[in-house]
Amino acid sequence: MSLPSLDTDSRGAPVMIDAYLFRASNATGPTPAVVFMHGCNGMFTRKGKIDSRELDWAHRLNAQGYAVLAVDSFTSRAQPSECARGGPVRPSVERPRDAYGALRYLQSLPGIQPDRIALMGWSHGGGTVLFSIGPASPGRVQDAKPAPDFVAAIAFYPGWCNAKAQGPDWSTHIPLLLLTGADDVWSKPAPCDAFVQEATAHGAPITFHLYPGAVHDFDYPNLPVRSRPEFTNPRTHVVPITGTQPEARDDAIARVTAFLAKAFGK
């Protein structure tokens, strides 16, 4: 399907973005929903299939009674991977507008509870979550409709999880679950931890968990741990390491399940 982002083109018209709706299993009435924001490599594999991480989480949440709307910020804008050198589809500007466009789209559907919608993202999409729910959210600023906000947010190993990127006074009123790996060299945990401590001191409702031994993409199903030289940062020369950490993945599934159940009042 295609839905209007709150982002606009050079003529002021809404940018239309692709999205994929996964309905809750055995729903007998309106259900809560979760908006997915993909990582820097986009939402699809080289074979054109939706990434296994997003599919696994979508099916898991569907079984718990929630709909999922997976937003494709890249293909709609003819943007390839942004993992190595970045790109014009920014987690701080365009993608928060996509997130809020998805929120408003879901709120227009009769099968969705409009005041029970959460936001969830990974890496580039995790950074998008932070920019989306913060005080200067480009999505919320552009959104003039008096409709409910996201009731919860989840960020896996988010990029830009530091005070320099988010600003020293960053805070949020939206409950946030933030999960990252202690051995992640791509989304480094130390500045993220410091950022979270400062934000919680300002009253932000953040639950933060750091997984010992876990690297980037630890919640993927069956992803071998390996270096990713194709995503080497040209400025810092950091070579990302990605892969599943089974214990961290299992714990994250349990934490997300409990967090959403509380947020949705189930």
Disulfide bonds with the S-S distance in Angstrom:
Cys40-Cys83 2.01
Cys161-Cys192 2.08
